[in-house]
Structures are given as C-alpha cells and as structure tokens.
C-alpha cells in the first residue's frame, strides 16, 4: 500500500497546535483556508475563452478493455464543452444539469484510485453567493463557488482523491456508486432558489501532490482493515493502535508508556458525510487506564491515520502497561445514531522532543507533506505587537510554523501567515481558546529570500508571545 501522495493536501487539514490543537480548530482553520483558496482560484486560475465545464456521459471512456486515448475527446452539449483534458487530467465521467436544476446525480463506477473532481455552476442574478457541494456516495467531496455569469472554465479541481484517500474504503475501484451535486447558499449551506447549469467532471490524474510516490508500510507499522498507523511520524513514535469497522463502535488495546507525553490520533469515517468540518455529528471518547481522558473530533481523510487530528496528554508512569479505549459517539444528545459501518481507530504515540518559546511548543522534528523537517530559526514578539517576522531561506523549500500563547484576548482572534505580501495560511480561535492560537504550518516552495510573518488581523492581544519558525528538510 502506498502512503505518500495525500500528505501535502491532508496536512493542511490537520495542523498541529501548541499541545497540538484545541479540538475543533483543525476544521475551522481548514474551512477558512479552503474558502480563501477557492475564491483566489476563481479569480486567478480561470482561463478566458475556454468553454464552460459542462458534462455528460462520454461513450466508451470507462471501457477498460482498451487503453485510454492520449487525449479524451471533448464532450459538447447545448453549446457547452467538457474539456477532454484539464491540467493533464483526463476525463473519465461527466454530467451536466438542466437549466435551473438545483441538484443532479449520476451513477459512476471507479476505474482508478487517482482522480480529480472538477465542477462549476452559474448563479447570475442572485444576491447571496452560491456554491455547489459534491458527494461521492455518502462522502462529502468538496464544493466550488458559482460563477456570476462569466464564460470562463474552472481550471482548479474541487479536490483530489489519491490512493491513500479513505474514500476508497467506501467506494473502491470496481464498485458502483452515485455522485450528487447540489446548489446551496455559500454561507448558510442551505438550499435556496436555484443555480444555473451545474456541471461535474471526474478525471483521472497524476497530480495533487509533489511528494514522491514510493513509500510503502514498514514492518513495524500497524495495519488493519486498510488503515495504517506508521511507527514514526516526525519525532513521534508509535506505542499502540487499533482499528475496526465491524459495527462494534469502539476499539481497545494495551500500550506501555515511556517518559514522554502522549499524542493521540483518532480516526473515523463517520464524519465524512458532513459538509461542515467545524460542526460534525460524531466524536471519539477516549479513556486511558479506565479513566475518561478526552473527547475529540475525528476524521478519516487518509488511510495514513496518523495524519489526522491529534491531542497531547501529559506523560504517564513509564513502563506500566495500560489499556486505551476509543468509542465513537454522537456529538450531541439529540444527534443521529452512530452508523454501524463506520471505521473507528486510535493510535497513541510518544511525543518527540519539543522546544518551548513563550508558551508555544515547537517540535524539533516534524513530518509535513511526506517530508521530514528539522527545526531551524525561530523569532518571537510580544503579543500586543500583533506581528512577528522572520527571514526565509533562499532557493530552498521550507515549512513556516506560526502561533501564539497566553495572548490574553477576551474575544475571538484571527491570524494570517504571509511570505512577502502573499497570504499562505491562517487560523481563527474563539473565546474558549483562552488566548492561545496554537500552531499552524504551511509549506513554501523554493524561491528568493523574503520575510515571512504572522499578523493578528482580528482581536487585541494584551500579553503573551507570538512565534514564527522555519523548518528545513532533515
């Protein structure tokens, strides 16, 4: 099993925080970042004069008895064109709705586990911004904002699904499924009015990641039911893990702590139907040594399960075997019942060495986008300054880590990470954070030396420390 391609994209969903992350922050930060990316892509990544991405079934494309053509034919319908190829991705299946049809669905049988989803829609004359949300089976695949009447084609995919995507647990190659796309209000997520011409295209792809495609599970990795917890992630070392999809809704295993703090990585697929990552219907309750320990949001983006949401606990007495239990539960008392076919898992790691700066924890070694990095330069500034900057290396890819602790703000805070004048990421926390931002991380491609910075764009820190750091390839 290959464990590499998704890491660049998926690490953006699960940034670590100081003592990893407050529970709901990964989803909130991801939603903020993806919204910015979609809007930027709409403005910058469209190509004038290309036809609208319209879609219908392309005869013969799914026939695997003969090789795929070098460039699949465009599909033309009602004056609209489905490109046979976008960014090198080749059309497999496509569909287009009728005018003012707010929801479409079509059957599809995957023939490859490396796909890109492209979609578009028009919402001329609507005061409220619209978007189309796409599902593959019960799996929420992503969304795309509707255009306002232009005739430009989206050239940025809604999402990639590569071999490590947990989507293939539910919809494996060769198993028929249904793809749906529905127009909703962008902010509320509610169906209101209609959109013009929903179009969805499924393409085979070799894109989605710049990481090498050569890592397979090692002999010391944990593997069960297609899920993997790797022995080593950055500086963290696996102590124990378990996974099930038998309908039991919980896993149990024994592990032996070291002197290091514990890093918990839950895994579940029950929340993958949710289109609101900050308000998911299910959580994982974790007990250690018979004592309730923490309740966490869980996700199942990748079968490389150690890449997901995490939480850090103080060290337990070393050398004494204890039992860990992870139970999938509804997030609300009146919430829906836990699905019987959901995967649930837990991996527990011994935390690697950390460096603490003004209350912000920075790991000495991290894995990000499938690459190991070591901690390099660090800069800090008082919280009330609302900004901290650092020089970046020239002609070398790197990771920017940024965050803050004990800032004393009483309301919500929002921060942006920048390299030069470009915004590369951000985070938001509410009053419950206690003035801690946690730590976000972003990869930056090689280029000229510049300044990177974190800027508080909302909220008023009254104390504490802002921190920014550079990680270099190990």
LUMDO-580784 format. One line per field, with one value per residue (C-alpha): y, x, z; residue in one letter; residue number from 1. Coordinates in Angstrom, 2 decimals. Each point is the difference from the previous one (the first is absolute). Layout:
REM residues N
north <- c(Y,...)
east <- c(X,...)
up <- c(Z,...)
res <- c(A,...)
n <- c(NUM,...)
This chain:
REM residues 474
north <- c(0.00,3.44,2.66,3.17,1.94,1.57,1.40,3.47,0.60,-1.78,1.63,3.29,-1.43,-1.12,2.53,-0.55,2.46,0.83,-3.31,-0.80,1.66,0.88,-2.53,1.86,2.29,-2.19,0.08,3.70,0.88,-2.29,1.54,3.53,-0.96,-1.99,2.86,2.37,-2.48,-0.50,3.72,0.62,-2.83,1.40,3.36,-1.14,-3.57,0.36,0.12,2.42,-1.32,-3.63,-1.56,-0.48,-3.33,-1.71,-3.70,-2.99,-3.68,-0.53,-3.27,-2.51,1.96,-2.52,-3.03,-1.46,-2.68,2.41,2.62,3.50,2.46,2.41,2.85,-0.96,1.79,3.09,-0.43,2.69,0.52,3.01,2.19,-0.93,-2.04,-2.46,0.08,-3.46,1.09,2.65,0.52,-3.38,-1.72,-2.23,-0.09,-3.20,0.92,3.19,1.42,3.25,1.02,1.69,3.77,0.92,-3.61,0.36,-3.60,-2.65,-3.60,-2.67,-3.50,-0.57,-3.00,0.92,-1.47,1.67,1.21,3.20,2.54,3.73,1.50,3.12,1.87,3.31,1.79,3.38,2.16,3.10,2.40,-1.43,2.38,-2.82,-1.80,-3.58,-3.10,-3.62,-2.74,-3.39,-3.48,-3.36,-2.50,1.31,1.65,3.81,0.75,3.81,3.11,2.66,3.58,0.78,2.50,3.22,-0.33,-0.20,-2.56,-1.08,-3.58,-0.99,-1.48,-0.81,-3.28,-0.07,-2.81,-2.77,-3.56,-2.00,-3.59,0.83,1.68,-1.76,0.60,-3.29,-1.88,0.89,0.17,-2.32,-0.42,-2.15,0.71,2.08,3.17,3.17,3.51,2.92,3.76,2.55,3.79,1.78,3.42,0.29,1.29,-1.80,-3.25,0.00,-0.66,3.29,0.73,-1.68,0.20,-0.05,-2.95,-2.19,-1.88,-2.73,-1.79,-2.91,-0.27,-2.43,1.79,-0.27,3.32,1.16,-0.34,0.78,-2.70,-3.14,-3.00,-2.76,-0.50,-3.27,-1.14,-1.25,-3.19,1.97,1.95,-0.96,-1.12,-1.15,0.18,2.12,2.61,0.67,1.61,0.45,-0.73,3.42,3.36,2.80,-0.46,-1.91,-3.79,-2.37,-1.72,-1.79,0.11,-1.72,0.36,-1.59,0.31,-2.97,2.07,-0.28,3.80,-0.19,-1.28,-1.16,-0.71,-0.03,2.13,0.77,3.72,1.50,3.17,2.13,1.66,-1.95,1.08,-1.41,-0.40,-1.11,-1.15,-0.36,0.13,0.83,3.76,-0.16,0.67,3.36,3.14,2.11,-1.12,2.31,-1.58,-3.74,-2.44,-2.54,-0.01,-2.52,-0.43,-1.22,-1.66,-0.99,-2.26,-0.19,3.78,2.27,2.10,2.09,0.33,0.93,0.73,-2.77,-0.13,-2.58,1.85,-2.36,-3.65,1.34,0.57,1.78,3.07,1.00,2.02,-0.51,0.87,-0.13,-1.30,0.13,-2.97,-3.03,-2.09,-1.66,-3.75,-0.74,-1.57,1.76,-0.49,2.57,0.08,2.16,0.05,1.67,2.06,2.63,3.54,1.09,-1.65,0.40,-0.87,-2.81,-3.58,-1.17,-1.80,-3.70,-0.13,2.85,-0.56,1.04,-0.13,1.45,0.27,1.11,1.41,1.05,3.66,0.96,2.72,3.49,3.53,2.45,3.71,2.29,-2.84,-1.13,-3.57,-0.70,-3.56,-0.50,-2.28,-0.11,-1.77,2.23,-0.80,-3.34,1.61,0.06,3.42,1.25,3.18,2.91,3.72,1.35,3.55,1.28,3.27,1.26,-0.75,3.68,0.64,-2.08,-1.02,-2.10,-0.44,-2.20,-0.21,-2.95,-2.09,0.53,-2.67,-2.64,-1.37,0.37,-0.06,3.08,-0.68,2.82,0.46,1.66,-0.72,1.80,2.96,1.07,0.94,-0.32,-0.50,-1.85,0.41,-0.44,-0.17,-0.16,-1.50,1.80,-0.39,3.33,1.48,-3.35,-1.52,-3.69,-1.07,1.05,-1.04,1.12,-0.79,1.00,1.17,-3.56,-0.14,2.02,2.19,-2.85,-0.20,-3.34,-0.62,-0.08,-1.21,0.72,-1.28,2.55,-0.80,0.94,3.59,3.25,0.91,2.05,0.77,-2.24,1.27,-0.64,2.88,0.18,1.32,-0.31,0.27,1.94,-1.96,1.51,-2.16,-3.27,-0.88,-0.32,-2.49,-0.82,-2.65,-1.52,-3.76,-1.29,-3.45,-2.47)
east <- c(0.00,1.29,-0.07,1.36,-2.06,-2.60,2.33,0.46,-3.74,-1.02,2.53,-1.69,-3.17,1.75,2.56,1.50,-0.65,1.78,-0.58,-1.30,-3.39,-3.14,-2.49,-2.11,2.73,1.30,-3.34,-0.51,3.45,-0.38,-3.35,1.43,2.98,-1.98,-2.50,2.87,1.56,-3.27,-0.60,3.59,-0.25,-3.23,1.66,3.44,-0.13,-2.64,0.85,-2.00,-1.49,-0.05,-3.44,-2.01,0.68,-3.16,-0.37,-1.83,0.78,2.82,-0.57,2.80,2.15,-0.52,0.73,3.19,0.40,1.98,2.59,-1.23,0.59,2.88,-2.52,-3.66,-2.46,-1.80,-3.71,-2.23,-3.62,-2.33,2.87,2.17,3.18,1.48,3.76,1.41,3.08,0.64,3.46,0.99,-2.95,-2.05,-3.78,-1.58,-3.63,-2.01,-3.45,-1.87,-3.32,-2.87,-0.44,-1.10,0.37,1.24,1.12,1.41,1.06,1.52,1.40,3.74,2.28,3.60,2.65,2.97,0.83,1.68,-2.66,-0.63,-3.49,-0.73,-3.29,-1.63,-3.34,-1.54,-2.02,-0.85,-2.36,0.24,0.84,1.33,3.15,-0.69,2.13,-0.37,0.78,0.98,-0.28,1.30,-2.34,-0.35,3.42,0.17,2.49,0.11,-1.59,0.56,-1.38,-2.38,1.05,-1.90,-0.61,3.47,0.83,3.29,0.91,1.20,3.48,0.51,-1.53,-2.49,2.04,2.46,-0.60,3.22,0.84,0.28,-3.42,-2.37,-2.73,1.07,-0.99,-3.62,0.17,2.79,0.99,-2.57,-2.88,-2.88,-0.90,-2.05,1.38,-2.22,0.44,-2.32,-0.12,-0.17,0.59,3.74,-0.14,-3.03,0.31,-3.77,-1.83,-1.51,-1.18,1.87,3.26,0.56,1.71,1.67,2.88,2.19,2.91,2.05,3.52,2.87,3.06,3.65,-0.14,-0.99,3.38,3.63,1.05,1.74,-2.21,2.18,-0.74,-1.59,-0.81,2.99,0.16,-0.42,-3.05,-3.45,-2.42,-3.63,-3.05,1.91,1.00,3.63,1.57,3.69,2.66,1.60,-1.59,2.53,1.50,-3.01,0.18,-2.98,-0.84,-3.20,-3.01,-3.24,-2.60,-3.38,-3.00,-1.91,-2.84,1.38,0.50,3.02,3.58,2.15,3.71,2.82,3.12,3.03,0.74,3.49,1.06,-1.31,-3.42,-2.61,-1.29,-3.45,-1.06,-3.66,-1.38,-3.59,-1.94,-3.38,0.51,0.97,-3.60,0.05,0.51,0.79,3.33,-0.51,-3.33,0.26,-2.59,2.37,2.91,2.35,0.04,3.39,0.73,3.45,0.52,-3.75,-0.36,-1.80,2.77,-1.10,-2.79,1.21,-1.26,1.04,0.43,1.01,1.57,2.94,0.68,3.31,-1.85,2.75,-0.46,-3.32,-1.13,2.09,0.08,2.88,-0.25,2.51,2.33,-1.16,2.24,2.52,0.10,-3.48,-2.38,-3.38,-3.13,-1.26,-3.62,-1.38,-3.79,-1.90,-2.92,-2.46,1.26,-3.42,-2.58,-2.64,2.43,-0.34,0.89,3.53,0.15,0.74,2.35,2.30,3.70,1.39,3.59,2.57,3.78,2.03,3.50,2.82,0.62,3.39,2.22,-1.51,1.32,-2.19,0.10,-2.26,-2.42,-0.08,1.20,2.00,0.99,3.68,-0.97,-3.21,-1.36,-1.86,-1.14,1.81,3.37,1.91,1.06,2.19,-0.58,2.19,-0.25,-2.61,-1.20,-2.43,-1.75,-2.29,-3.67,-1.10,2.35,-2.46,2.76,3.15,2.34,2.93,2.36,-0.58,2.73,0.85,-0.40,-1.27,-3.42,-0.97,-2.87,-1.20,-1.39,-1.88,-2.10,-0.42,-0.73,-1.32,-1.10,-2.73,-2.57,-3.55,-1.75,0.73,3.32,1.01,3.53,1.52,3.31,1.81,3.12,0.84,-3.41,-1.69,-2.37,0.88,-2.21,-1.91,-1.80,-2.88,-0.85,-2.93,-0.30,0.33,3.61,1.13,2.19,1.97,0.23,1.74,2.41,-0.70,2.36,0.29,2.39,1.82,1.71,3.60,0.52,1.80,0.58,-2.87,-1.60,-2.70,-2.35,-3.07,-2.43,-2.94,-2.82,-2.83,0.10,2.17,2.70,0.86,3.03,1.67,2.25,-0.25,2.40,1.08,2.53,1.61,0.30,2.55,0.12,1.70)
up <- c(0.00,-0.94,2.74,-1.53,-2.54,2.30,2.62,-1.46,-0.28,3.20,2.29,-0.84,1.61,3.22,1.16,3.41,2.83,3.21,1.72,-3.49,-0.49,1.86,-1.28,-2.55,-1.34,-2.83,-1.76,0.59,-1.31,-2.97,-0.92,0.15,-2.13,-2.59,-0.40,-0.74,-2.40,-1.87,-0.36,-1.08,-2.49,-1.39,-0.59,-1.15,-1.26,-2.69,-3.67,-2.13,-3.24,1.13,-0.02,3.18,1.69,-1.16,0.45,-1.34,-0.31,-2.48,-1.85,0.37,2.43,2.81,-2.18,1.49,-2.68,-2.18,0.97,0.78,-2.84,0.43,0.08,0.55,-2.24,1.20,0.57,-1.48,1.02,-0.24,-1.10,2.97,-0.04,2.46,-0.56,-0.59,1.92,2.67,1.48,-1.41,1.73,-2.32,-0.03,1.33,0.67,-0.09,0.43,-0.54,1.46,-1.75,0.32,3.55,1.18,3.57,0.54,-2.30,0.56,-2.20,0.29,-0.15,0.44,0.89,-2.30,1.70,3.50,-1.23,-0.95,-0.08,0.29,-2.04,0.19,-0.80,0.11,-0.77,2.39,-2.02,1.73,3.53,2.83,2.21,-1.25,-1.07,-0.10,-1.03,2.53,-1.35,1.49,-1.14,1.59,3.55,-0.11,-0.11,-2.76,0.18,-1.46,-2.64,-0.10,-2.85,-2.64,-0.47,-3.71,-1.49,-2.68,1.55,0.87,3.46,-0.30,3.68,1.22,2.84,1.53,-0.74,1.21,-0.18,1.03,3.73,0.12,2.37,-2.60,-1.58,3.15,-0.81,-3.80,-1.16,-3.63,-1.78,2.40,-1.39,1.86,-0.49,-0.41,1.03,-0.29,1.59,-0.10,3.38,1.53,0.55,3.57,1.47,-1.92,-0.49,-3.25,-1.15,-3.51,-2.81,-1.88,-3.73,-1.65,2.61,-1.59,1.49,-1.62,1.35,-1.40,0.40,1.32,0.84,1.83,3.45,1.66,-0.61,2.46,-1.28,-0.56,1.44,3.70,1.12,3.56,1.96,2.07,3.25,-1.18,1.28,-2.73,0.26,-2.28,-2.51,2.63,0.95,3.06,-0.82,2.60,-0.38,-0.88,0.26,3.45,1.42,0.52,-0.06,3.30,-1.02,-2.34,-0.96,-2.80,-0.70,-2.32,1.40,1.43,3.55,0.03,2.31,0.08,2.93,0.32,2.55,-0.27,2.16,0.54,-0.03,1.81,-2.89,-0.28,-1.97,-3.41,-0.86,-3.65,-0.35,-3.34,-1.20,-3.24,1.57,-0.52,-3.66,-1.06,1.80,-2.09,3.09,1.53,2.98,0.95,-0.58,1.41,1.62,2.43,1.58,3.79,1.17,3.34,1.22,2.97,0.58,0.40,-2.50,-1.47,-2.99,-2.55,-3.47,-3.46,-2.37,-3.76,-2.57,-2.90,-0.52,0.76,1.34,3.26,1.90,-2.22,1.56,3.01,3.13,3.68,2.48,3.57,2.86,0.38,1.98,2.27,-2.29,-0.42,1.38,-2.53,-0.28,-2.10,-2.50,-1.20,-2.83,-0.42,-2.87,1.37,-1.15,0.57,1.32,2.21,-2.70,-2.78,-2.54,0.98,-0.68,-3.38,0.32,-2.99,1.05,0.54,3.39,1.17,2.37,-0.08,3.02,-0.48,2.32,-0.74,-1.42,1.39,0.18,0.34,1.96,-0.86,2.01,0.68,-3.66,-0.57,-3.15,-0.85,-0.77,-2.90,-2.02,-3.04,-2.41,-3.52,0.16,0.81,3.29,1.25,2.86,1.98,-1.11,0.74,2.44,0.61,2.64,0.83,2.78,-0.63,0.01,-2.96,-2.06,-2.43,-0.10,-3.00,-1.02,-2.97,-2.33,-1.65,-3.66,-2.66,2.43,0.84,3.65,2.49,1.87,3.49,1.71,3.13,3.36,3.66,3.08,-2.12,2.41,-2.65,1.30,-3.34,-3.19,-1.77,-3.59,-1.36,-3.48,-1.08,-2.81,-2.11,-1.55,-0.76,-0.74,2.57,0.33,2.91,3.07,3.15,2.16,3.62,2.18,3.59,1.32,-1.20,3.00,-2.16,-1.58,-3.78,-0.13,-2.88,-3.73,-2.71,-3.73,-2.65,-2.18,-3.30,-0.70,-1.13,0.80,3.64,1.44,3.33,1.42,2.64,2.09,0.48,2.39,-2.18,2.53,3.79,2.45,1.81,3.38,0.77,-0.84,-2.90,-3.77,-1.60,-3.55,-1.00,-3.08,-0.47,-2.52,-1.62,2.34)
res <- c(X,X,X,X,X,X,X,X,X,X,X,X,X,X,X,X,X,X,X,X,X,X,X,X,X,X,X,X,X,X,X,X,X,X,X,X,X,X,X,X,X,X,X,X,X,X,X,X,X,X,X,X,X,X,X,X,X,X,X,X,X,X,X,X,X,X,X,X,X,X,X,X,X,X,X,X,X,X,X,X,X,X,X,X,X,X,X,X,X,X,X,X,X,X,X,X,X,X,X,X,X,X,X,X,X,X,X,X,X,X,X,X,X,X,X,X,X,X,X,X,X,X,X,X,X,X,X,X,X,X,X,X,X,X,X,X,X,X,X,X,X,X,X,X,X,X,X,X,X,X,X,X,X,X,X,X,X,X,X,X,X,X,X,X,X,X,X,X,X,X,X,X,X,X,X,X,X,X,X,X,X,X,X,X,X,X,X,X,X,X,X,X,X,X,X,X,X,X,X,X,X,X,X,X,X,X,X,X,X,X,X,X,X,X,X,X,X,X,X,X,X,X,X,X,X,X,X,X,X,X,X,X,X,X,X,X,X,X,X,X,X,X,X,X,X,X,X,X,X,X,X,X,X,X,X,X,X,X,X,X,X,X,X,X,X,X,X,X,X,X,X,X,X,X,X,X,X,X,X,X,X,X,X,X,X,X,X,X,X,X,X,X,X,X,X,X,X,X,X,X,X,X,X,X,X,X,X,X,X,X,X,X,X,X,X,X,X,X,X,X,X,X,X,X,X,X,X,X,X,X,X,X,X,X,X,X,X,X,X,X,X,X,X,X,X,X,X,X,X,X,X,X,X,X,X,X,X,X,X,X,X,X,X,X,X,X,X,X,X,X,X,X,X,X,X,X,X,X,X,X,X,X,X,X,X,X,X,X,X,X,X,X,X,X,X,X,X,X,X,X,X,X,X,X,X,X,X,X,X,X,X,X,X,X,X,X,X,X,X,X,X,X,X,X,X,X,X,X,X,X,X,X,X,X,X,X,X,X,X,X,X,X,X,X,X,X,X,X,X,X,X,X,X,X,X,X,X,X,X,X,X,X,X,X,X,X,X,X,X,X,X,X,X,X)
n <- c(1,2,3,4,5,6,7,8,9,10,11,12,13,14,15,16,17,18,19,20,21,22,23,24,25,26,27,28,29,30,31,32,33,34,35,36,37,38,39,40,41,42,43,44,45,46,47,48,49,50,51,52,53,54,55,56,57,58,59,60,61,62,63,64,65,66,67,68,69,70,71,72,73,74,75,76,77,78,79,80,81,82,83,84,85,86,87,88,89,90,91,92,93,94,95,96,97,98,99,100,101,102,103,104,105,106,107,108,109,110,111,112,113,114,115,116,117,118,119,120,121,122,123,124,125,126,127,128,129,130,131,132,133,134,135,136,137,138,139,140,141,142,143,144,145,146,147,148,149,150,151,152,153,154,155,156,157,158,159,160,161,162,163,164,165,166,167,168,169,170,171,172,173,174,175,176,177,178,179,180,181,182,183,184,185,186,187,188,189,190,191,192,193,194,195,196,197,198,199,200,201,202,203,204,205,206,207,208,209,210,211,212,213,214,215,216,217,218,219,220,221,222,223,224,225,226,227,228,229,230,231,232,233,234,235,236,237,238,239,240,241,242,243,244,245,246,247,248,249,250,251,252,253,254,255,256,257,258,259,260,261,262,263,264,265,266,267,268,269,270,271,272,273,274,275,276,277,278,279,280,281,282,283,284,285,286,287,288,289,290,291,292,293,294,295,296,297,298,299,300,301,302,303,304,305,306,307,308,309,310,311,312,313,314,315,316,317,318,319,320,321,322,323,324,325,326,327,328,329,330,331,332,333,334,335,336,337,338,339,340,341,342,343,344,345,346,347,348,349,350,351,352,353,354,355,356,357,358,359,360,361,362,363,364,365,366,367,368,369,370,371,372,373,374,375,376,377,378,379,380,381,382,383,384,385,386,387,388,389,390,391,392,393,394,395,396,397,398,399,400,401,402,403,404,405,406,407,408,409,410,411,412,413,414,415,416,417,418,419,420,421,422,423,424,425,426,427,428,429,430,431,432,433,434,435,436,437,438,439,440,441,442,443,444,445,446,447,448,449,450,451,452,453,454,455,456,457,458,459,460,461,462,463,464,465,466,467,468,469,470,471,472,473,474)
